Amino acid sequence: MPMLTGYTPEGLGYAVRRSGAEVGYCALTIGCGTRDEHPFPSGIAHFTEHSVFKGTARRSARSINSCLEILGGELNAFTTKEEIVIHATVLKEDLGKALGLLVELATEPSFPSTEIEVEKGVVMDEIQAYKDSPSDDIYDCFEELLFKGHPLSSPILGTIESVPLITTEHLRAFTARGFVPGRMVLSMVADLPEEKMVRMIMKASSAVKSVPGAQETAKPVREHISPEQRQFNQSVNKDNHEANAVFGGYAPSLGEGRERLVAGLLSNILGGPASNSILGNVLREKNGWVYGVEASYTPYLDSGIMAISFGCDHSNLSKATRAMKRELVKICESPLGCRSFATAKKQLLGQMTVSNANGESQCLGIGKSMLAFGKVTSDEEMRQKIMSIEAEELRREAEKIFAPDKLSSLIFL
């Protein structure tokens, strides 16, 4: 599909892609996430994501919420360890309004004190609800242990103790430091000429204060710190009805292009969304030991994490763990057969194609790619790169991540 990328005069990156739908998608991806919180209270990035909707220099919270809804559109946002993303879905003729609103939210938030105090209660309820979900809580705890002492260890939501400490002054200082043109990318996917979408982006971005040399520093400027490599095996008695387990370790960073693709393929083969994944087949379909098993891979700027997680009855924990480790030994010691490996690559490409058929997914993906790399890899180039991966590369990557002396674990009992 046709696509254009570049930078506005103010220094914002942009990526636009034409689709065939009447619905349009736009997103503002900001390279300022949980890892950028020091010296502010933990959770301020996520709290900022909530708080930009509470008012701007020109609009009240109610006006913001109704701005796109009265057009039949949607406005949303989310926070990761490395980004805050504000995005909208509207009819394509309303994309100009949506783009303007995204930029306004990021550059003109008023952070009214009364609204901020109310929102603290909402976020603390969210933290409590998250803690009540062992499958979510255990992953956060695993990541915290793996990246202990590194900015990536902080929980996205913050803590019950840290959120009440956040003030309007904190929010203003946090956004002043991180919400700058060189850390922002506007992305659009719609059934409009690419040149027209670029003009719409140029108009919206003109409201952003220009920063000298912004185009030269378009990628997030952060100190890259490799986490101290550590291995751990911990069990925590939670008195839960079920047992939850996470096994995993360090994986390639965003900057390790080839290795990153291999790790993504490895994750999909082991525990991707399809029921024919290796661990899904052995642990769930064949033996019924777990109600669900998943392998996930998340690359960050200076590291990455691959984790295998599952939940099961306490009586099945040992059997499921032994079987999982046997499968990891196999994939570390012997390359997959030619037919199995070719099928695995084709399956991943099929999943990516289906995902890319979703305009919102496309919009968010090209925004993240432009922010991280200053470019967007075409679908055809990505296909060629994945098809060129060899079985021995996969085996070596599995060995680097899952070797017994590198595999860590956390179990909630």
N, C-alpha and C positions, 0 to 999 in steps of 0.2 A: 504494500500500500504506500502511496506517495507520502513523503514526510519532509519537513523543513526544520532545521535547528539553527540556533545562533544566539546572539545577545542583543539586548536593547541598549540604547545610548546610556541608560542609567546603570547598566551592568547586570540586569536580570538575565538569566538564561531562559531560553524558550525552546519548546519542541511541539510541533503541531503535526497531526496526521489526519488524513481524510478518511472518513468511513461512509457507509451507505445508509445510516439511520437518520431518522428525523430528530432523534434525541441527541443533544450535545453534552459533552463532558468537559469540565475544566478543573484544574487543580493548581494550587500554589504549594510547592514543596520547599520547605525551609530547612536548611542544614543546621539545625539547632535542637538537639534532643536531650535525652537524659544524661548522656555522657558529658554534656557541656554545663552541668548545673553548678559545679564548684565556683564560688564559695557560698552559693545560695542554698536554702533548705532543700532537702531531697524531695523530689516530686514536683518541683516548680515548672519543669517543662510541660508536663501533663496538665498541671493546674493552669498554666498560661493558655494552653489549647482550649480549655473550658472558658477561661475568662475573657478571651477576645470577643466572645459572643455577647458579653454583658454590656456592651456599649462602645460607641466610638465618638469622635468629636462631633459627628453629624447625626448619629442615630442612637436610639434607645435599644435596649435588649429586645423589646417587643417588636420594634421596627425591623431589626435585623432578622428575627425569626420569621416574620411575615413577608419579608422582601421577595423571596423566591417562591414561598409557599403559595402566595396568591396567584402566581403564574403557573402553578402546578409542578414546580420544581422542588428539589431537595438540596439542603445544605448540611454538610457534615465535616468531621475532622477526626484525626487520630494522631497519637504520639508513639514514636519508636525510640530506641536507644540513640538514634542519630538524626531523626527528623521530626518535625511537626508538619502535618499535611492538612490543609483546608481544601475541600473539594465540593463541587456542585454538579448537579444533573438538571438540565433544563431543556426546553425546546430550543432548537438551534438558533431561532430568531432572537432568543433572550440571552444568548451567551455574552454579549457585551455587558449587560447589566450584572451578570454573574461574575465576570472577570473583575469589574470595577469593585464589587462587593468584597471579593477575596482580598484584593490589594488594600482596600480600606480597613478591613479587619486586622490585617497584619501591620499596617503602618500608622493607624490612627486610633488604637484602642485607648479607652479612657479609664478603664479599671476602676469603676465606682466602688467606693469602700463598702457600702451597704450590700451591693450585689456580691462582692467578693466574700464577705462573711457568710452569706447564705450558701454560696457555692462550696465553701469548706465542708459543710455538713454533707452535701451531696457526694463529694469526693471521698470523704471518710466512710460513708456508707458503701461506696464502690469498693474501697479497700477491704472492708469487712466481708462483703459478698465474695470477693476474690479469695480471701482466706478460707471461706467456707467451701471452696471448691478444691479438693486435694490435688486433682490433676493439673490445675492451673498453678496452684501455690508451689507444688514440688518443682516445677520447671523453673520458676523464679528463684527458688532456693538453690537449685543446682547451678544456675548461671551465676548466682552471687558467690557460691563457693569456687567455681571455676575461675572467675575473674577477680577474686578477692584482692583488694588493694589497687584495682584498676578502675578507671571511670565507668567501664561497662558493667561493673558489679551492682550499681544502684538500681533499685526497683523502679519501674516506670511510674507507678502510682504514688510513690513516696510511702511514708509510714503514718500511722495514727499520731505519732509524736511530732513528725516534721511538718505536716500540712498546716496545722494551726499556727505555725511560726511564719508562714508566708504573708507578706504585707503588700499593699499597693506599690510601695516604693521598690520592693524586691522585683515585682512584675515589670515595672517601668525600666529598671536597670537591666534586667535579664533580656528584655526585648530590644533595648537600645544597643546592647552588645551583640546580640545574635541575629536579630531580624534586620539584616542589612542586605543591600542588593547583591553583593557577591555570594551570598548564601541562599539566594532565592531562585526558583525556576517556575515559570508558568507553562503549563502544558494544556493542550486542547485536542480533542478528538471529535469531529463532527462532519456532517455531509456539506462542507463548504470548501471553496477553493483555498488552498494552503496560503496563498498570498493575502486573502481576505482575513484569515485567522491571524496571520502575523500582524496585519494592520490593527486588528482589534487588541492584540497584546500590546503593541506599541502605544496605543491610546491609553490603555489601563495603566501601563507601567510609567507613563509620564507623570503620574501623581507621586511617584517615589523620588525621594531626594537622591540626586546623583552623587556618587562617591568617586573621587579621582582615582583612576587606575582600576576601577571596579572590574572591567572585563579581563584584566590580567590576573585578578585574584578571584575568578569566578567560582572555583571550588571551595568548599568549606576549609578555612584555615584552622587546623587543629594540630596539637602536638601528638604525633604518632608514638604511642608507647606500647611495646610488645608486652603482653601480660607475662608475669612470672609463671613458668610452666610448673604445674603441681598436679599430683594425683591424689584422689581421696576415695574412700569407701565408707559411707556413713549410713546408719539406720536410725530412724527417729520413731519412737513410739507415739503415735497420734490417737490411738484407740479408735481408729476408723473401722467402719464395717468392711472395707476392702483394703487391699494393699496396693500402693502405687509405687512405681519404680522408674527411675531415669538412669540410663547408662550412656556415656558419651565422652567427648573430649574436644580438644582444639582442632579447628579445621581451617582451610584456606581463607584469607582475607579477600576483600573486594579487589585489591590490587593484584592478586594472583590469578590472572585471567584464565589460563588453561586449567590450572588446578581447581579453580572455582567451578568450572563447568563439569569437570570429572567428579567433584564432590557432590554437585547437584544430581548427577546421574546416579551416583552411588546411593544417595539418600532415597531416591525414587525406587531403585531396585530393592533396597532393603525393606522399606516401609512406607512407600508412597500411597496415594489415595486408592489405588486399585487393589482389589481383593487378592490378586495373584502376586503381590509383592512377596518376597521370600519369607519375611517374618509374619506377615498377615496370613500366609498360607500355612506355615508350620504351627504358629501359636494359636491362631484363631480357627481357621477353616478346617484344618486337619484334626487338631486335638481339643479345641474348645477350652483352652486354658485361660484365655484372656477375653475380655469383652471388646477390646480394641487395642491395637498397637500402631505406633506411628514413628517414623524416622523423619527428623526435621534437620535442615541445614540453614543456618543464618550467617552470612558473611558480613563482617563489619570492616571499617576502614583499616584497622591494623591487626585484626584477628578474625576468628570465626568460631562457630560452635556447631557440632553435629551431635544430636541427641536421639536416643531411642527411648520411647516412653510407653508404658502400658499399665493397665489396672487389672487386677484379678482378685479372686478369692484367696485368702491367706494360704489355704491348703495347696494352691497351685503355683505359689510364688517360686519355690525352688525348682520345680519342673520347668516352668516357663523360662527362668533365668538360665538354667543349664542348656536348654534347647537354643536359646538366643545366642549364647556364647559359642555353641558348636557351629552355628551358622556363620558367626563372625570369623571363627578360625578358618572355615572353608573358604570364605571370600578373601581372606588375607593370604592364604597359602596357594590357592589355585585360581587362575583366570577363568572366567566364565567361558563356556563353550561358544563357538562361533554363532550357532543358531540362537542360543539364549541371549547372547550379547546383542546381536542384531535386532532381535525382538524388543529388547529393553530400550534400545535407542529409538526405535520407531514408536514405541509406546510413549516415551517422554516427549517426542516431537508432536505426537497427536494430542497429548494433554496441553502442550503449550499452544497449539493451534486453536484448540477449543477455548482456552482461556483468553487468547488474543481476540476471539470473536466478540468478547464482552468489551464494549467501549470504555466503561469505567476502569476495568483492569488495564487496558491499553494506556489510558490517560495517566494513571498512577505509575505505571511501569516506565513510560518514557520520561516522566518527570524525575523519577528517582535516578534513572540512568544518566540523564543530562546533568543532574547535580553531582553524581559520583564521578563520572568520567568525562564530562564535557562533550559527550556525543551519545548517539543512540545506535546500537547495532541493528542492522536490518534483519528481518526475519530470515531471508535467504542466507545471509552470512552466519547467523546463529545456527541454522540448520546444517550448514557445511561444517562448522566447528564441532558440533555434537557428533555428526556422522564420522568425523575423522578421529574421534577418541578410540583408542585401542584397549583391548581387554587387559593387557598387562599394566597399562596406566591406571586402570580402575583398581587392580589388585594392589599396586604400590600405594595408592592413596588410602585404600582401606587399611593397609598395614600401618601407615603413618598415624592414622586416627584411632584404630581399634586394637593395636598391639596390647597384650596383657599389661605391660608396664606403663601404658598410657591411658588405659580405659578407667574412667572414674564412675562412681555410682552413688546414688542417693535413693534410699527406700523409706517410704512412710508406712508404718505398720499400724 
